[in-house]
């Protein structure tokens, strides 16, 4: 007997690659998309809501509640990514939809769906593909929802370099305080976390031949996907296009295609060149995460006993994706269109 589909909630800032993720989540038979929440990021939040409704409509999704969330980061001013995703967030392909957003806020919808899951004895996989402002507000306001979360699989961060800056990936950089709060809350509430960061995000690609096959299908979603692939290929002057956020949904569907290692992870929130950096502690010995004292205590040498005893906020333990079977995930994404 086949396994039931995995209950899933996406938190998005629909953009091009969020659209790719929405299409896969809405169409794959092994996923049950329960809700989508929206946040400012790639575009302003109202545009994100409109884009999300349109993509779900184009994908032929069943009625899925879509809620408007935070219009800006917790502390910093918003910065969109129109230079990548276009002024409308969808590379110029945004269109109106007959669907309507929920009257609930994003946090209220998340709380409702997760408490409903708890009541039914279920757990939902939560997949933030955007700045984590909504998720931070949820976990700090309603920590009781943790019992309804199977795992958080977020697109964001990097164990190497960044893209918004040399150090920071865009989602983390846009609202590092929110990301830090989410990791701290997950550590406190024992919520398992997977980081699908730039280390794997940039490797899963499709090409012009894939776009051509999609364009030939009598399917509005396939044709939109083809148009977005070609737009991104032209923008970056490359033969290929990353499926981006859709890879995090692939990781839920097919975790065996992802190579993860477990590390302590923090998010840098201080001003400066490293703001928004995910600090992935890959040391084999951590010294209890204490910094060495500049001057040893009287009578002590330079060993462990000379380390500072000042309290340090513990890092979250995160399964960090470092390897991916790129061809396998690209094929999985294309299968949503029958391509």
C-alpha positions in Angstrom: 0.0 0.0 0.0 1.5 3.4 -1.0 2.5 5.9 1.7 0.1 8.8 2.2 1.4 12.1 0.7 3.6 14.3 2.9 1.7 17.3 4.3 3.6 20.5 3.3 3.4 24.2 4.0 5.5 26.6 1.9 6.5 30.1 3.0 7.5 32.1 -0.1 8.5 35.4 -1.6 7.4 34.4 -5.1 10.0 35.1 -7.4 11.0 32.9 -10.3 12.4 30.0 -8.4 9.6 30.1 -5.8 7.3 29.7 -8.7 9.2 26.6 -9.7 8.8 25.3 -6.2 5.1 26.1 -6.0 4.5 24.2 -9.3 6.3 21.1 -8.0 4.5 21.2 -4.6 1.1 21.7 -6.1 1.5 18.9 -8.6 3.5 16.1 -7.2 1.2 13.2 -6.0 3.5 12.5 -3.0 2.9 16.0 -1.5 -0.2 17.5 0.0 0.2 21.3 -0.1 -1.8 22.5 2.9 -1.1 26.2 2.8 1.2 28.9 1.4 2.2 32.0 3.3 3.8 35.0 1.8 6.5 37.5 2.9 8.4 40.4 1.5 11.6 39.4 -0.1 12.1 39.0 -3.9 9.3 41.5 -4.3 6.9 43.5 -2.1 4.5 41.4 -0.1 1.4 42.3 -2.0 3.1 41.5 -5.3 4.3 38.2 -3.7 0.7 37.3 -2.8 -0.5 38.1 -6.4 2.3 36.1 -7.9 1.6 33.1 -5.7 -2.1 33.1 -6.5 -1.3 33.3 -10.2 1.3 30.5 -10.1 -1.1 28.2 -8.2 -3.8 29.0 -10.7 -1.5 28.2 -13.7 -0.4 25.0 -12.0 -4.1 23.9 -11.7 -3.7 23.5 -8.0 -6.7 22.7 -5.8 -7.9 25.4 -3.5 -5.0 26.1 -1.2 -5.2 28.9 1.4 -2.7 31.7 0.7 -2.0 34.3 3.3 -0.2 37.7 3.4 2.6 38.0 5.9 5.2 40.4 6.9 5.7 43.4 4.7 9.3 44.0 5.9 12.1 42.5 8.0 11.9 42.6 11.8 14.4 45.5 12.1 16.0 46.4 8.8 14.4 48.1 5.8 13.3 45.8 2.9 15.4 45.2 -0.2 13.8 43.4 -3.1 15.5 41.4 -5.8 14.0 43.0 -8.9 17.4 42.9 -10.6 17.0 39.1 -10.7 13.3 38.4 -10.7 12.0 41.5 -12.5 9.9 44.4 -11.3 6.9 42.1 -10.9 8.9 39.3 -9.3 8.1 36.9 -12.2 10.4 38.1 -14.9 7.6 40.2 -16.5 5.2 37.2 -16.7 2.9 38.0 -13.7 -0.8 37.9 -14.5 -4.0 38.4 -12.4 -5.8 35.4 -10.9 -9.3 34.7 -9.9 -8.1 33.2 -6.7 -8.4 35.2 -3.5 -6.0 35.3 -0.5 -7.1 34.1 2.9 -8.5 36.7 5.3 -6.1 35.3 7.9 -2.6 36.7 8.3 0.3 34.4 7.5 1.1 33.7 11.2 -2.6 33.0 12.0 -2.9 30.6 9.0 0.3 28.8 10.0 -0.9 28.5 13.6 -4.3 27.2 12.4 -2.9 24.6 10.1 -0.3 23.4 12.6 -2.7 23.1 15.5 -5.1 21.3 13.2 -2.3 18.8 12.4 -1.6 18.3 16.1 -5.3 17.7 16.7 -5.3 15.0 13.9 -2.1 13.4 15.2 -0.2 14.6 12.2 3.0 16.5 11.5 3.6 19.0 8.7 6.9 19.7 6.9 7.4 23.5 6.8 9.5 24.8 3.9 10.5 28.4 4.1 11.8 29.6 0.8 12.1 33.2 1.7 13.3 35.5 4.5 12.1 33.9 7.7 10.2 36.8 9.2 6.9 35.0 9.3 8.4 31.9 10.8 10.2 33.8 13.5 7.0 35.6 14.5 5.1 32.3 14.5 7.6 30.3 16.7 8.1 33.1 19.2 4.4 34.0 19.5 2.9 30.4 19.4 5.6 28.0 20.4 2.9 25.3 21.0 2.8 24.8 17.2 6.1 23.0 17.4 4.3 19.7 18.0 2.8 19.9 14.6 6.1 20.4 12.7 7.8 17.3 11.4 10.9 19.3 10.1 11.8 22.7 8.8 13.6 22.5 5.4 14.6 26.1 4.6 16.2 27.5 1.5 18.9 29.9 2.7 22.4 30.3 4.0 25.6 28.8 2.8 28.6 27.0 4.3 30.8 28.8 1.8 30.2 32.2 0.2 27.1 34.3 -0.4 25.2 35.9 -3.2 23.5 39.0 -1.8 27.0 39.8 -0.4 30.3 38.0 -0.5 29.4 36.4 2.9 25.6 36.2 3.0 22.8 34.5 1.0 19.9 36.7 0.1 17.2 35.2 2.4 19.5 35.3 5.4 20.8 38.8 4.5 17.3 40.2 4.1 16.3 39.4 7.6 19.1 38.0 9.7 17.4 38.7 13.0 14.5 36.5 11.9 16.7 33.7 10.8 18.6 33.8 14.1 15.4 33.7 16.0 14.1 30.7 14.0 17.3 28.7 14.6 17.2 29.5 18.3 13.6 28.6 18.6 14.1 25.3 16.7 16.9 24.4 19.2 14.7 25.2 22.1 11.6 23.5 20.8 13.5 20.4 19.4 12.4 21.0 15.8 14.7 19.2 13.3 16.1 21.6 10.7 17.7 21.1 7.2 19.5 23.9 5.5 19.2 23.8 1.7 21.8 26.5 1.0 23.8 27.9 -1.9 26.2 25.0 -1.7 23.5 22.9 -3.4 21.0 25.5 -4.6 23.4 26.6 -7.4 24.0 23.1 -8.8 20.5 21.9 -9.8 19.9 23.2 -13.3 17.8 22.8 -16.4 18.7 24.0 -19.9 17.3 25.2 -23.2 16.4 21.8 -24.4 14.3 21.2 -21.2 12.6 24.6 -21.8 11.8 23.5 -25.4 10.2 20.3 -24.2 8.1 22.2 -21.6 7.0 24.7 -24.2 5.7 22.0 -26.5 3.4 20.6 -23.8 -0.3 21.7 -23.8 0.0 22.8 -20.2 -0.1 26.4 -19.0 2.3 25.7 -16.1 4.8 24.0 -18.4 4.7 27.0 -20.7 5.2 29.4 -17.8 8.1 27.4 -16.5 9.7 27.4 -20.0 9.3 31.2 -20.3 10.9 31.7 -16.8 13.8 29.3 -17.7 14.5 31.3 -20.8 14.2 34.6 -19.1 16.7 33.6 -16.4 19.1 32.1 -19.0 19.0 35.4 -21.0 19.4 37.5 -17.8 22.6 35.7 -16.7 23.9 34.9 -20.2 24.1 31.1 -19.4 23.0 27.9 -21.1 21.3 26.7 -18.0 18.9 27.9 -15.4 18.8 27.0 -11.7 15.5 25.6 -10.4 16.6 27.2 -7.1 14.0 27.0 -4.4 12.3 24.0 -6.0 15.4 22.0 -4.9 14.3 22.3 -1.3 10.9 20.8 -2.2 12.9 18.0 -4.0 14.7 17.5 -0.7 11.4 16.8 1.0 10.3 14.4 -1.7 13.7 12.6 -2.1 16.0 13.2 0.8 18.3 10.4 -0.4 19.3 12.7 -3.2 20.9 15.2 -0.8 24.2 14.8 1.1 23.9 16.4 4.5 26.3 16.8 7.4 25.2 17.9 10.9 26.8 21.1 12.2 26.2 23.8 14.7 24.9 26.9 12.8 24.5 30.5 13.8 23.4 33.6 11.8 25.5 36.8 12.0 23.3 39.8 12.9 26.0 42.4 13.6 26.4 45.3 11.1 29.2 45.0 8.7 30.5 42.9 5.8 29.4 39.5 7.3 25.8 40.5 8.3 23.5 37.6 7.4 26.3 35.1 7.1 25.4 31.6 8.2 28.3 30.5 10.4 28.5 26.7 9.9 30.9 25.4 12.5 32.7 22.5 10.7 35.5 22.1 13.4 35.9 18.6 14.7 36.4 19.9 18.2 34.5 22.9 19.4 36.0 23.8 22.8 32.5 24.2 24.1 32.2 27.2 21.7 34.2 29.4 24.1 36.8 31.9 22.9 40.3 31.6 24.3 41.1 34.1 27.0 43.7 36.7 26.1 45.3 36.2 29.5 45.3 32.8 31.3 44.2 32.8 34.9 47.0 32.9 37.4 48.7 29.5 37.7 47.0 28.1 34.5 48.5 27.1 31.3 47.2 27.4 27.8 44.9 24.3 27.9 41.2 24.0 28.1 41.1 25.4 31.6 42.2 28.8 30.3 39.2 29.2 28.1 36.6 31.9 28.9 33.6 30.8 30.9 31.4 33.6 29.6 28.0 32.3 28.5 27.4 31.9 24.8 24.1 31.4 23.1 24.1 27.8 21.8 24.0 27.2 18.1 21.2 25.3 16.5 22.1 21.8 15.3 21.3 21.8 11.6 21.5 19.2 8.8 23.5 21.2 6.3 23.2 20.2 2.6 26.6 20.0 1.1 26.1 17.6 -1.8 23.2 17.0 -4.2 22.4 14.6 -7.0 21.7 17.5 -9.4 20.5 15.4 -12.4 18.2 13.4 -10.1 16.6 16.6 -8.7 16.3 18.2 -12.1 14.5 15.1 -13.4 12.2 15.1 -10.3 11.2 18.7 -10.9 10.6 18.1 -14.7 8.4 15.1 -13.8 5.8 17.5 -12.3 5.0 18.5 -15.9 5.4 15.0 -17.4 8.5 16.2 -19.2 
